[in-house]
Amino acid sequence: MTPATKLLKKHRINFDLLSYEHNPKDQNFGLEAVEKLNLPAEKVFKTLVLETSEQTLIVAITPVSQQINLKQLAKACKAKKVYMAAPQKVENSTGYILGGVSPLGQKKRLATYLHASAEKFETIYVSAGKRGLEIAVSPNCLLNLCNGQYANF
């Protein structure tokens, strides 16, 4: 069990756990999950940790098939600019390694933004906190547990 799955169980949230054999040579973690689990790319979301110009860390959960629009994300979180956080900062604040960062069960609660496209799905897939492990969960339940919000970015 990961901190993410423990949190879901603690709050009695319905979820499915899917696993696959992660290839250490594959660094495109989200698309690897799409391919190996045969999932629609628009329903598989990657969890990214970014830093604002005010040096605050935030979480952006976005479809693996898309790039983040940094200007729109900055506007959503009311920052001048946002940029990818350094890997060590990501691991220290979340407790997860890159490629296995889950939006759930992080060590520190960070402001969380879920791409608005998730609203149209009953279920989305996010990392369960380990490479090769995905959680199928309702986007609304995910946001409730993360105290997050939908945003266009």
Secondary structure, DSSP 8 states (H G I E B T S, - for coil): --HHHHHHHHTT---EEEE----TT---HHHHHHHHHT--GGGBEEEEEEEETTS-EEEEEEETTS---HHHHHHHTT-S-EEE--HHHHHHHHS--TT---SSS-SS--EEEEEGGGGG-S-EEEEEEETTEEEEE-HHHHHHHHT-EEE--
